[in-house]
Amino acid sequence: MPWDLGSPPHYRDYRCQERCQKSSFAFYQAVRDLLPVWILEEIRTMEAFHWEEGGRMSAYSPSEALLYALVHDHQRYGQYLLSQHPRAALAVPSDSFCCCRSSALHLAMAVRYNRVATLGRLLKCLRDCPGIDRSDYINRRGCVHVENGKTPLHLACELARAECLILLLTHGSSPYITDCEGNTPLDTLLLQLCDSQLELQSKHVCLHSLLLFMPELKFKMKSALRSNAGLWQSLLSPDIFQWLSGCSPPPLFVKAMQTLIAAIAPEKFPEGLHELPISHLLKPLDIKLTTEDTAQSSYK
């Protein structure tokens, strides 16, 4: 008999688990090798299973398949899953994939692996999918074991993912949300500037982009900037340092850009940026994503 039904329960469980491991690895390999979407969907829906911690087999959900697509940058498969199964793809994966059920695992994964195009599609799908609270979803704190309770925006600041940061901000991520340690994204970015001289250009792009979406300066490190002015003046431009330390108003350019951004209705982000004389840092990104989506309109 195929599943050894006449054998002791522990042996049957072992054989089931062994088969799950083989089929799971086969699916992982298929996504890694960027096989065509139709093949991957046949494997996912008909052949591949993974072993749940509770001791049962489970087929891969669109949400779990999307995680593999993110890891291996299979953009066509990710695009297919988001277009054909939007709610299921955005759902929280099973406990085998995500130990914190409240985290926005897909967004965090896209930021960590710098999957800019797929992150853009995730956010657009999130915006257009009815019944999902976009603000709650995008601002969720990550897994305390993997992401240390950081939101996707915190991760973008920590890893200096400038394009991911702009996408998150223009789709409604709050620059004032705090992580488990009470740090805002700006605090996280300033700590990164202080701790390492690597990727300084990307960090400064992140800083200037983040500040465009912060009409109010609410962050923990203001007193730290004042108490170590020499260090921070060397890390920041003089006008930015004066502003962040509370010694002067924001630069005129920043204030003007904040006013323009505030004029765009939330539901029109980020496309509404093209209608305004906006910073060159924000314009190319959405054009790039639109071009990639057009080029990948065929899934098979």
C-alpha contacts under 8 A as a table, 3 or more apart, distances in Angstrom:
res1	aa1	res2	aa2	distance
1	M	4	D	5.34
1	M	5	L	6.63
1	M	6	G	7.98
2	P	5	L	7.79
3	W	12	R	6.72
3	W	15	R	7.45
3	W	16	C	7.48
4	D	7	S	5.41
4	D	12	R	6.10
5	L	8	P	7.96
5	L	12	R	6.95
7	S	11	Y	6.35
7	S	12	R	6.35
8	P	11	Y	5.39
8	P	12	R	6.42
9	P	12	R	5.08
9	P	13	D	6.15
10	H	13	D	5.07
10	H	14	Y	6.19
11	Y	14	Y	4.97
11	Y	15	R	6.25
12	R	15	R	5.13
12	R	16	C	6.13
13	D	16	C	5.05
13	D	17	Q	6.01
13	D	55	G	7.65
14	Y	17	Q	5.12
14	Y	18	E	6.04
15	R	18	E	5.00
15	R	19	R	6.18
16	C	19	R	5.18
16	C	20	C	6.17
16	C	57	M	7.50
17	Q	20	C	4.99
17	Q	21	Q	6.22
17	Q	50	H	7.97
17	Q	51	W	6.03
17	Q	57	M	7.68
18	E	21	Q	5.20
18	E	22	K	6.48
19	R	22	K	5.17
19	R	23	S	6.19
20	C	23	S	5.21
20	C	24	S	5.72
20	C	48	A	7.31
20	C	49	F	5.16
20	C	50	H	4.91
20	C	51	W	5.85
20	C	57	M	7.06
21	Q	24	S	5.11
21	Q	25	F	6.05
21	Q	49	F	7.87
21	Q	50	H	6.54
21	Q	51	W	7.36
22	K	25	F	5.27
22	K	26	A	6.17
23	S	26	A	4.97
23	S	27	F	6.27
23	S	47	E	6.81
23	S	48	A	4.82
23	S	49	F	5.96
23	S	50	H	7.45
24	S	27	F	5.23
24	S	28	Y	6.24
24	S	48	A	5.59
24	S	49	F	5.69
24	S	50	H	5.50
25	F	28	Y	4.91
25	F	29	Q	6.08
26	A	29	Q	5.11
26	A	30	A	6.16
26	A	48	A	7.57
27	F	30	A	5.00
27	F	31	V	6.34
27	F	40	L	7.38
27	F	43	I	6.64
27	F	44	R	7.06
27	F	48	A	6.21
28	Y	31	V	5.38
28	Y	32	R	6.11
28	Y	68	Y	6.91
29	Q	32	R	4.89
29	Q	33	D	5.98
30	A	33	D	5.17
30	A	34	L	6.42
30	A	35	L	5.75
30	A	40	L	6.76
31	V	34	L	5.06
31	V	35	L	6.17
31	V	40	L	6.93
31	V	68	Y	6.66
31	V	69	A	6.47
31	V	72	H	6.91
31	V	74	H	6.92
32	R	35	L	7.84
32	R	68	Y	7.80
32	R	69	A	7.92
32	R	72	H	5.36
32	R	74	H	7.62
34	L	72	H	7.89
34	L	74	H	5.90
35	L	39	I	6.70
35	L	40	L	6.69
36	P	39	I	5.55
36	P	40	L	6.51
36	P	77	Y	7.90
36	P	299	Y	7.73
36	P	300	K	5.56
37	V	40	L	5.10
37	V	41	E	6.17
37	V	76	R	7.07
37	V	77	Y	5.51
37	V	80	Y	7.60
37	V	299	Y	6.20
37	V	300	K	5.43
38	W	41	E	5.18
38	W	42	E	6.27
38	W	300	K	6.24
39	I	42	E	5.14
39	I	43	I	6.30
40	L	43	I	5.12
40	L	44	R	6.04
41	E	44	R	4.95
41	E	45	T	5.96
42	E	45	T	5.42
42	E	46	M	5.70
42	E	47	E	7.28
43	I	46	M	5.43
43	I	47	E	4.84
43	I	48	A	5.65
44	R	47	E	6.10
44	R	48	A	5.18
44	R	49	F	7.79
44	R	59	A	7.02
44	R	60	Y	5.88
44	R	61	S	7.90
44	R	65	A	7.79
45	T	48	A	6.99
45	T	59	A	6.95
45	T	60	Y	7.31
48	A	59	A	6.22
48	A	60	Y	6.82
49	F	57	M	6.14
49	F	58	S	5.34
49	F	59	A	4.52
49	F	60	Y	6.22
50	H	57	M	5.79
50	H	58	S	5.45
50	H	59	A	6.40
50	H	60	Y	7.04
51	W	55	G	6.73
51	W	56	R	5.91
51	W	57	M	4.86
51	W	58	S	6.33
51	W	96	S	7.90
52	E	55	G	5.58
52	E	56	R	5.38
52	E	57	M	6.07
52	E	58	S	6.65
52	E	95	D	7.56
52	E	96	S	5.92
53	E	56	R	7.39
53	E	95	D	7.56
53	E	96	S	6.52
60	Y	63	S	7.97
60	Y	64	E	5.95
60	Y	65	A	6.34
61	S	64	E	5.23
61	S	65	A	6.20
61	S	88	A	7.37
61	S	89	A	7.66
61	S	93	P	7.59
62	P	65	A	4.99
62	P	66	L	6.00
62	P	81	L	6.25
62	P	85	H	6.82
62	P	88	A	5.81
62	P	89	A	4.77
63	S	66	L	5.14
63	S	67	L	6.66
63	S	88	A	5.91
63	S	89	A	3.98
63	S	90	L	5.99
63	S	91	A	5.90
63	S	92	V	6.81
63	S	93	P	5.70
64	E	67	L	5.21
64	E	68	Y	6.84
64	E	89	A	7.65
64	E	93	P	5.64
64	E	94	S	7.81
64	E	97	F	7.34
65	A	68	Y	5.25
65	A	69	A	6.34
66	L	69	A	4.86
66	L	70	L	6.14
66	L	77	Y	7.67
66	L	78	G	5.67
66	L	81	L	6.81
66	L	89	A	6.53
66	L	106	H	7.75
67	L	70	L	5.07
67	L	71	V	6.26
67	L	106	H	6.48
67	L	109	M	7.48
68	Y	71	V	5.11
68	Y	72	H	6.21
69	A	72	H	5.38
69	A	73	D	5.57
69	A	74	H	4.78
69	A	75	Q	6.82
69	A	77	Y	6.29
69	A	78	G	5.56
70	L	73	D	4.98
70	L	74	H	6.59
70	L	75	Q	7.62
70	L	78	G	7.08
70	L	106	H	7.90
70	L	109	M	6.94
70	L	110	A	6.23
70	L	113	Y	7.63
70	L	115	R	6.91
70	L	118	T	7.40
71	V	109	M	7.49
71	V	110	A	8.00
71	V	113	Y	6.87
73	D	115	R	6.86
74	H	77	Y	5.55
74	H	78	G	6.31
75	Q	78	G	5.04
75	Q	79	Q	5.97
75	Q	117	A	7.76
75	Q	118	T	6.45
76	R	79	Q	5.02
76	R	80	Y	6.07
76	R	296	Q	6.54
76	R	298	S	7.88
76	R	299	Y	5.59
77	Y	80	Y	5.01
77	Y	81	L	6.20
77	Y	299	Y	7.07
78	G	81	L	5.23
78	G	82	L	6.23
78	G	118	T	6.88
79	Q	82	L	5.28
79	Q	83	S	6.12
79	Q	118	T	7.31
79	Q	121	R	7.14
79	Q	299	Y	7.76
80	Y	83	S	5.21
80	Y	84	Q	5.90
80	Y	85	H	7.97
80	Y	299	Y	6.31
81	L	84	Q	5.35
81	L	85	H	5.36
81	L	86	P	6.77
81	L	89	A	6.22
82	L	85	H	5.53
82	L	86	P	4.55
82	L	89	A	5.92
82	L	90	L	7.80
82	L	121	R	7.61
82	L	122	L	7.17
82	L	125	C	6.71
83	S	86	P	5.74
83	S	125	C	7.77
85	H	88	A	5.37
85	H	89	A	5.71
86	P	89	A	5.17
86	P	90	L	6.22
86	P	125	C	6.65
86	P	129	C	6.90
87	R	90	L	5.25
87	R	91	A	6.18
87	R	129	C	6.95
88	A	91	A	5.10
90	L	106	H	7.54
90	L	122	L	7.96
90	L	126	L	7.56
92	V	98	C	7.64
92	V	101	R	6.44
92	V	102	S	7.75
92	V	103	S	7.80
92	V	104	A	7.59
92	V	105	L	7.44
93	P	96	S	7.78
93	P	97	F	5.92
93	P	98	C	6.08
93	P	101	R	7.96
94	S	97	F	5.62
94	S	98	C	6.20
95	D	98	C	4.96
95	D	99	C	5.31
95	D	100	C	7.87
95	D	101	R	7.61
96	S	99	C	7.18
98	C	101	R	6.48
98	C	105	L	7.45
98	C	143	C	7.96
99	C	143	C	7.21
100	C	103	S	5.84
100	C	142	G	7.67
100	C	143	C	5.30
100	C	144	V	7.60
102	S	140	R	7.00
102	S	141	R	7.60
102	S	142	G	7.69
102	S	143	C	7.98
103	S	140	R	5.68
103	S	141	R	5.73
103	S	142	G	4.62
103	S	143	C	5.81
104	A	107	L	5.68
104	A	108	A	6.33
104	A	137	Y	6.34
104	A	138	I	6.83
104	A	140	R	5.86
104	A	141	R	7.22
104	A	142	G	6.27
104	A	151	T	7.90
104	A	152	P	7.62
105	L	108	A	5.13
105	L	109	M	5.99
105	L	142	G	6.91
105	L	143	C	7.94
106	H	109	M	5.05
106	H	110	A	6.11
107	L	110	A	5.13
107	L	111	V	6.28
107	L	119	L	6.61
107	L	122	L	7.44
107	L	138	I	7.62
107	L	152	P	6.11
108	A	111	V	5.18
108	A	112	R	6.06
108	A	142	G	7.24
108	A	151	T	7.40
108	A	152	P	4.92
108	A	155	L	7.14
109	M	112	R	5.08
109	M	113	Y	6.14
110	A	113	Y	5.43
110	A	114	N	5.72
110	A	115	R	4.90
110	A	116	V	7.05
110	A	118	T	7.01
110	A	119	L	5.62
111	V	114	N	4.80
111	V	115	R	6.36
111	V	116	V	7.45
111	V	119	L	7.36
111	V	152	P	6.75
111	V	155	L	6.83
111	V	156	A	6.07
111	V	161	R	7.07
111	V	164	C	6.15
112	R	115	R	7.91
112	R	155	L	7.07
112	R	156	A	7.60
112	R	159	L	7.44
114	N	161	R	6.79
114	N	164	C	7.10
115	R	118	T	5.55
115	R	119	L	5.99
116	V	119	L	5.06
116	V	120	G	6.21
116	V	163	E	6.71
116	V	164	C	5.92
117	A	120	G	5.16
117	A	121	R	6.49
117	A	289	L	5.76
117	A	292	E	7.44
118	T	121	R	5.02
118	T	122	L	6.07
119	L	122	L	4.94
119	L	123	L	6.19
119	L	164	C	7.27
119	L	167	L	7.81
120	G	123	L	5.24
120	G	124	K	6.21
120	G	167	L	6.58
120	G	289	L	6.94
121	R	124	K	5.07
121	R	125	C	5.96
122	L	125	C	5.14
122	L	126	L	6.07
123	L	126	L	4.91
123	L	127	R	6.12
123	L	167	L	7.99
123	L	168	L	7.73
123	L	171	H	6.73
124	K	127	R	4.99
124	K	128	D	6.18
125	C	128	D	5.16
125	C	129	C	5.80
126	L	129	C	5.35
126	L	132	I	7.21
126	L	134	R	6.17
127	R	134	R	6.30
127	R	171	H	7.83
127	R	267	E	7.94
129	C	132	I	6.44
132	I	137	Y	7.68
133	D	136	D	5.44
133	D	137	Y	6.15
134	R	137	Y	5.07
134	R	138	I	5.98
134	R	172	G	7.97
135	S	138	I	5.49
135	S	139	N	6.14
135	S	172	G	6.52
135	S	173	S	6.97
136	D	139	N	5.45
136	D	140	R	6.16
137	Y	140	R	5.54
138	I	151	T	7.87
138	I	152	P	7.34
138	I	168	L	7.81
138	I	172	G	7.51
138	I	173	S	5.91
139	N	151	T	5.96
139	N	152	P	7.26
139	N	153	L	7.85
139	N	173	S	5.89
139	N	174	S	6.70
139	N	177	I	7.15
140	R	151	T	5.69
140	R	152	P	7.79
141	R	149	G	5.06
141	R	150	K	5.11
141	R	151	T	4.34
141	R	152	P	7.58
141	R	179	D	6.56
141	R	180	C	7.86
142	G	146	V	7.59
142	G	147	E	5.36
142	G	148	N	6.80
142	G	149	G	4.61
142	G	150	K	5.06
142	G	151	T	5.39
142	G	152	P	7.32
143	C	146	V	5.36
143	C	147	E	5.18
143	C	148	N	6.20
143	C	149	G	5.41
143	C	150	K	7.59
144	V	147	E	5.67
144	V	148	N	4.15
144	V	149	G	4.43
144	V	150	K	7.77
145	H	148	N	5.79
145	H	149	G	7.77
146	V	149	G	7.98
147	E	150	K	5.59
147	E	155	L	7.91
148	N	180	C	7.20
149	G	179	D	5.59
149	G	180	C	5.19
150	K	153	L	7.80
150	K	154	H	5.52
150	K	155	L	6.42
150	K	178	T	7.87
150	K	179	D	4.93
150	K	180	C	6.91
151	T	154	H	5.14
151	T	155	L	6.45
151	T	179	D	6.64
152	P	155	L	5.06
152	P	156	A	6.26
152	P	168	L	7.85
153	L	156	A	5.02
153	L	157	C	6.37
153	L	165	L	6.15
153	L	168	L	6.56
153	L	169	L	7.84
153	L	173	S	6.91
153	L	175	P	7.68
153	L	185	P	6.44
154	H	157	C	5.13
154	H	158	E	6.08
154	H	179	D	7.61
154	H	184	T	7.39
154	H	185	P	4.77
154	H	188	T	6.54
155	L	158	E	4.90
155	L	159	L	5.97
156	A	159	L	5.35
156	A	160	A	5.67
156	A	161	R	4.81
156	A	162	A	7.00
156	A	164	C	6.22
156	A	165	L	5.36
157	C	160	A	4.99
157	C	161	R	6.51
157	C	162	A	7.75
157	C	165	L	7.03
157	C	185	P	6.28
157	C	186	L	7.63
157	C	188	T	6.33
157	C	189	L	5.07
157	C	203	K	7.55
157	C	206	C	6.78
158	E	161	R	7.94
158	E	188	T	6.06
158	E	189	L	5.95
158	E	192	Q	6.34
160	A	189	L	7.90
160	A	199	E	7.38
160	A	202	S	5.71
160	A	203	K	5.24
160	A	206	C	6.53
161	R	164	C	5.37
161	R	165	L	6.06
161	R	202	S	7.26
161	R	206	C	7.38
162	A	165	L	5.08
162	A	166	I	6.32
162	A	202	S	6.20
162	A	203	K	7.45
162	A	205	V	6.36
162	A	206	C	5.04
163	E	166	I	5.22
163	E	167	L	6.30
163	E	285	L	7.05
164	C	167	L	5.14
164	C	168	L	6.19
165	L	168	L	5.20
165	L	169	L	6.18
165	L	206	C	6.87
165	L	209	S	7.94
165	L	210	L	7.71
166	I	169	L	5.18
166	I	170	T	6.07
166	I	206	C	7.93
166	I	209	S	6.71
166	I	210	L	7.74
166	I	282	L	6.94
167	L	170	T	5.29
167	L	171	H	6.19
167	L	270	P	7.78
168	L	171	H	5.24
168	L	172	G	6.46
168	L	173	S	5.31
169	L	172	G	5.34
169	L	173	S	4.83
169	L	174	S	6.94
169	L	175	P	7.48
169	L	210	L	7.65
169	L	213	F	7.29
170	T	173	S	7.29
170	T	269	F	5.64
170	T	270	P	5.33
171	H	266	P	7.61
171	H	269	F	5.98
171	H	270	P	6.57
172	G	266	P	7.16
174	S	177	I	5.62
175	P	184	T	6.91
175	P	185	P	6.12
175	P	186	L	7.42
175	P	210	L	7.13
175	P	213	F	6.97
175	P	214	M	6.62
176	Y	184	T	5.61
176	Y	185	P	7.08
176	Y	218	K	6.86
176	Y	219	F	7.63
177	I	184	T	5.72
177	I	185	P	7.31
178	T	181	E	7.40
178	T	182	G	4.96
178	T	183	N	5.01
178	T	184	T	4.52
178	T	185	P	7.17
179	D	182	G	5.24
179	D	183	N	5.51
179	D	184	T	6.65
180	C	183	N	7.53
183	N	186	L	7.76
183	N	187	D	5.48
183	N	188	T	6.41
183	N	219	F	7.23
183	N	220	K	6.69
184	T	187	D	5.14
184	T	188	T	6.44
184	T	219	F	5.97
184	T	220	K	7.50
185	P	188	T	5.01
185	P	189	L	6.20
186	L	189	L	5.06
186	L	190	L	6.13
186	L	207	L	7.46
186	L	210	L	7.38
186	L	219	F	6.71
187	D	190	L	5.16
187	D	191	L	6.15
187	D	219	F	6.21
187	D	220	K	6.46
187	D	221	M	6.20
188	T	191	L	5.19
188	T	192	Q	6.33
189	L	192	Q	5.05
189	L	193	L	6.32
189	L	203	K	7.22
189	L	206	C	7.93
189	L	207	L	7.05
190	L	193	L	5.01
190	L	194	C	6.21
191	L	194	C	5.05
191	L	195	D	6.00
192	Q	195	D	5.15
192	Q	196	S	6.10
192	Q	203	K	7.97
193	L	196	S	5.85
193	L	197	Q	6.69
193	L	200	L	7.18
193	L	203	K	6.95
193	L	235	L	7.08
194	C	197	Q	7.61
194	C	235	L	7.55
197	Q	200	L	5.87
199	E	202	S	5.43
199	E	203	K	6.27
200	L	203	K	5.01
200	L	204	H	6.13
201	Q	204	H	5.18
201	Q	205	V	6.26
202	S	205	V	5.07
202	S	206	C	6.17
203	K	206	C	4.99
203	K	207	L	6.11
204	H	207	L	4.86
204	H	208	H	6.17
205	V	208	H	5.33
205	V	209	S	6.12
205	V	281	L	7.97
206	C	209	S	5.18
206	C	210	L	5.95
207	L	210	L	5.17
207	L	211	L	6.17
208	H	211	L	5.24
208	H	212	L	6.50
209	S	212	L	5.35
209	S	213	F	7.23
209	S	281	L	7.57
209	S	282	L	7.99
210	L	213	F	5.60
210	L	214	M	6.79
211	L	214	M	4.99
211	L	215	P	7.65
211	L	254	V	7.67
212	L	215	P	7.33
212	L	254	V	6.15
212	L	255	K	7.86
212	L	257	M	6.43
212	L	258	Q	5.33
212	L	261	I	7.96
213	F	258	Q	6.36
213	F	261	I	7.65
214	M	217	L	6.27
214	M	258	Q	7.62
215	P	255	K	7.83
215	P	258	Q	6.53
217	L	244	L	7.27
219	F	222	K	6.68
220	K	223	S	7.56
221	M	224	A	5.01
221	M	225	L	6.35
222	K	225	L	5.28
222	K	226	R	6.64
222	K	244	L	6.57
222	K	245	S	5.36
222	K	246	G	7.50
223	S	226	R	5.13
223	S	227	S	6.21
223	S	245	S	7.18
224	A	227	S	5.15
224	A	228	N	6.26
225	L	228	N	5.46
225	L	229	A	5.72
225	L	232	W	6.16
225	L	241	F	7.87
225	L	244	L	7.80
225	L	245	S	5.84
226	R	229	A	5.24
226	R	245	S	5.83
228	N	231	L	5.76
228	N	232	W	6.56
229	A	232	W	5.27
229	A	233	Q	5.88
230	G	233	Q	5.32
230	G	234	S	6.48
231	L	234	S	5.35
231	L	235	L	6.48
232	W	235	L	4.90
232	W	236	L	5.84
232	W	241	F	6.84
233	Q	236	L	5.25
233	Q	237	S	6.48
233	Q	238	P	6.04
233	Q	241	F	6.02
234	S	237	S	7.35
236	L	240	I	6.24
236	L	241	F	5.71
237	S	240	I	5.33
237	S	241	F	6.10
238	P	241	F	5.13
238	P	242	Q	6.13
239	D	242	Q	5.15
239	D	243	W	6.15
239	D	250	P	7.86
239	D	251	P	6.74
240	I	243	W	5.07
240	I	244	L	6.02
240	I	250	P	7.57
240	I	251	P	7.54
241	F	244	L	5.23
241	F	245	S	5.93
242	Q	245	S	5.35
242	Q	246	G	6.27
242	Q	247	C	5.01
242	Q	248	S	5.44
242	Q	249	P	7.97
243	W	246	G	5.24
243	W	247	C	5.87
243	W	248	S	4.94
243	W	249	P	5.61
243	W	250	P	5.38
243	W	251	P	7.60
244	L	247	C	7.63
245	S	248	S	7.97
246	G	249	P	7.44
250	P	254	V	6.49
250	P	255	K	6.21
251	P	254	V	5.39
251	P	255	K	6.31
252	L	255	K	5.11
252	L	256	A	6.09
253	F	256	A	5.15
253	F	257	M	6.19
254	V	257	M	5.12
254	V	258	Q	6.10
255	K	258	Q	5.11
255	K	259	T	6.27
256	A	259	T	5.16
256	A	260	L	6.37
257	M	260	L	5.07
257	M	261	I	6.14
257	M	278	I	6.88
257	M	279	S	7.47
258	Q	261	I	5.16
258	Q	262	A	6.11
259	T	262	A	5.16
259	T	263	A	6.50
260	L	263	A	5.24
260	L	264	I	7.21
260	L	276	L	7.26
260	L	278	I	7.57
261	I	264	I	5.61
261	I	273	L	7.66
262	A	265	A	7.61
264	I	268	K	6.64
264	I	269	F	7.15
264	I	272	G	6.37
264	I	273	L	7.66
265	A	268	K	5.44
265	A	269	F	7.08
266	P	269	F	5.59
268	K	271	E	5.95
268	K	272	G	5.24
269	F	272	G	5.41
269	F	273	L	6.92
270	P	273	L	5.69
270	P	286	D	7.15
271	E	274	H	6.04
271	E	275	E	7.91
271	E	286	D	7.18
272	G	275	E	5.47
272	G	276	L	7.31
273	L	276	L	5.57
273	L	277	P	7.99
273	L	278	I	6.43
273	L	282	L	7.63
273	L	283	K	6.92
274	H	277	P	7.59
274	H	278	I	7.35
274	H	283	K	6.64
278	I	282	L	7.06
278	I	283	K	7.13
279	S	282	L	5.70
279	S	283	K	6.86
280	H	283	K	5.33
280	H	284	P	7.10
281	L	284	P	7.08
282	L	285	L	6.33
283	K	286	D	6.55
283	K	287	I	7.19
284	P	287	I	5.31
284	P	288	K	6.17
285	L	288	K	5.16
285	L	289	L	6.40
286	D	289	L	5.06
286	D	290	T	6.12
287	I	290	T	5.13
287	I	291	T	6.21
288	K	291	T	5.21
288	K	292	E	6.28
289	L	292	E	5.12
289	L	293	D	6.13
290	T	293	D	5.16
290	T	294	T	6.27
291	T	294	T	5.20
291	T	295	A	6.23
292	E	295	A	5.06
292	E	296	Q	6.15
293	D	296	Q	5.15
293	D	297	S	6.01
294	T	297	S	5.26
295	A	298	S	7.89
296	Q	299	Y	6.88
